[in-house]
């Protein structure tokens, strides 16, 4: 019971990472239970997902890796965030939201081919980053509506990554048993946020 509570407490803190509006749309009771039940399956993608085809999942995997890249900690792709999103969209969202995600991936692929004559996974990391940066800021050929849809996908990426074991225990700081209250502690903007090992699957 205590472990479940710590997971939910962490999920409620997701708003600090992705914003209150985005978190509110993500943190429904059904979405939380589905997220907690998901078992990551890192590795190569060998078949179609529930919403995405195999090719679309490979594109999404690279988008995840570009949004949250590998550093001293795993990337969003390393912890199967793309599989998490496929599962979450299937169980928690209607056709409209699923089609929105599919359209965003199709847009990314179209622009990759138009700009660089290759699919998104074939681009260099610099090209991938630039394309997503333009989409995220509604620059070049991208509209504000497309920007909004991409930000929605990014919210799902953050949700999937920061509720994974690696995202919660490695990317975020962790304190197993909080000490007494301290009204003022040193903090730098570069410091990690706090997570909970209760999220471990």
Secondary structure, DSSP 8 states (H G I E B T S, - for coil): -HHHHHHHHHHHTTHHHH-HHHHHHH--HHHHHHHHH-----S---S--SSS-HHHHHHHHHHHHHHS--SSS--TTTTTHHHHHHHHHHHH--HHHHHHHHHHHHHHHHHHHHHHSS-GGGS-HHHHHHHHHHHHTT-TT--HHHHHHHHHHHHHHHHHHHTSHHIIIIISEE-SS--S--S-----TTS--EE-GGG--
